[in-house]
Amino acid sequence: MPIRLIISYFLMGTGSAFAVVTVLGLLRFPDVYTRIHAGAVVLTISAVLVTMGTAIYVWNFFLSAKIVLIGIFFLFSNPMATHAIARASYKRQIALPKEYEIDAYSDYLGRDD
């Protein structure tokens, strides 16, 4: 088996393991904000690893370049989308935990208490 196939299988397997960790984080974390954090950070790493492994597996320049561009798109779009979701849910007070005593972000957003 060529070394590039071993590397690609390793990257895709590692990305799949990170995806499983993302699912566990989404199921186990208590509130919407920590769940969004699990979805943003770990799923972004997972998507980039899987696309890198796929690009190495294909081993065609133009097709690999397209796959790498998809990975770069994941790298930029997923954190921005989860930030927008977190900000909108905070602004609308969706699932705001009661144990937060200091909320410095509400003055910045102008949210009414």
C-alpha positions as CSV (number, residue, x, y, z in Angstrom):
1,M,0.0,0.0,0.0
2,P,1.5,3.4,-1.0
3,I,2.3,5.8,1.8
4,R,-0.1,8.5,0.5
5,L,-3.0,6.1,1.0
6,I,-1.9,5.4,4.6
7,I,-1.7,9.2,5.2
8,S,-5.1,9.8,3.6
9,Y,-6.7,7.0,5.6
10,F,-5.1,8.4,8.8
11,L,-6.4,11.9,8.1
12,M,-9.9,10.8,7.2
13,G,-10.0,8.5,10.2
14,T,-8.8,11.3,12.5
15,G,-11.4,13.6,11.0
16,S,-14.1,11.0,11.6
17,A,-13.0,10.6,15.2
18,F,-13.3,14.4,15.7
19,A,-16.8,14.2,14.2
20,V,-17.8,11.6,16.8
21,V,-16.4,13.9,19.5
22,T,-18.5,16.7,18.1
23,V,-21.6,14.6,18.4
24,L,-20.8,13.7,22.0
25,G,-20.2,17.3,22.8
26,L,-23.5,18.3,21.2
27,L,-25.3,15.7,23.3
28,R,-23.5,16.2,26.6
29,F,-23.0,19.9,27.0
30,P,-25.6,21.7,29.2
31,D,-26.5,24.9,27.3
32,V,-26.7,26.2,23.7
33,Y,-23.5,28.2,23.9
34,T,-21.2,25.4,24.9
35,R,-22.8,23.2,22.3
36,I,-22.2,25.8,19.6
37,H,-18.5,25.9,20.8
38,A,-18.3,22.1,20.3
39,G,-19.9,22.4,16.9
40,A,-17.7,25.2,15.8
41,V,-14.2,24.2,16.9
42,V,-14.2,20.4,16.6
43,L,-16.4,20.1,13.5
44,T,-14.2,22.6,11.7
45,I,-11.1,20.6,12.5
46,S,-13.0,17.4,11.5
47,A,-14.1,18.8,8.1
48,V,-10.6,20.2,7.3
49,L,-8.9,16.8,8.2
50,V,-11.4,14.9,6.0
51,T,-11.0,17.2,3.1
52,M,-7.2,17.0,3.4
53,G,-7.4,13.2,3.5
54,T,-9.7,13.2,0.5
55,A,-7.4,15.5,-1.5
56,I,-4.4,13.2,-0.8
57,Y,-6.4,10.2,-1.7
58,V,-7.6,11.5,-5.0
59,W,-4.1,12.6,-6.1
60,N,-5.2,14.6,-9.1
61,F,-4.0,18.2,-9.1
62,F,-7.2,20.0,-10.2
63,L,-9.6,17.8,-8.2
64,S,-7.4,18.0,-5.1
65,A,-7.2,21.8,-5.5
66,K,-11.0,22.0,-5.6
67,I,-11.2,19.8,-2.4
68,V,-8.6,21.9,-0.6
69,L,-10.7,25.0,-1.6
70,I,-13.8,23.3,0.0
71,G,-11.7,22.7,3.2
72,I,-10.6,26.4,3.3
73,F,-14.3,27.4,2.8
74,F,-15.2,25.2,5.9
75,L,-12.3,26.8,7.8
76,F,-13.8,30.3,7.3
77,S,-17.5,29.8,7.1
78,N,-18.2,27.4,10.0
79,P,-16.8,29.7,12.8
80,M,-18.5,32.7,11.3
81,A,-21.9,30.9,11.0
82,T,-21.7,29.6,14.6
83,H,-20.7,33.1,15.8
84,A,-23.8,34.6,14.1
85,I,-26.0,31.9,15.7
86,A,-24.5,32.4,19.1
87,R,-24.9,36.2,18.9
88,A,-28.5,35.9,17.7
89,S,-29.5,33.4,20.4
90,Y,-27.8,35.6,23.1
91,K,-29.6,38.7,21.8
92,R,-33.0,37.0,21.9
93,Q,-32.2,35.4,25.3
94,I,-32.6,31.9,24.1
95,A,-31.6,29.4,26.8
96,L,-29.7,31.9,28.9
97,P,-28.3,30.1,32.0
98,K,-29.4,31.5,35.3
99,E,-26.0,31.1,37.0
100,Y,-24.4,33.9,35.0
101,E,-24.0,36.7,37.5
102,I,-21.7,39.1,35.5
103,D,-22.9,39.9,32.0
104,A,-20.6,42.4,30.4
105,Y,-21.7,41.6,26.9
106,S,-25.3,43.0,27.4
107,D,-24.0,46.6,27.6
108,Y,-22.2,46.2,24.3
109,L,-25.3,44.8,22.5
110,G,-27.8,47.1,24.2
111,R,-30.0,44.2,25.2
112,D,-32.8,45.0,27.7
113,D,-32.9,43.0,30.9
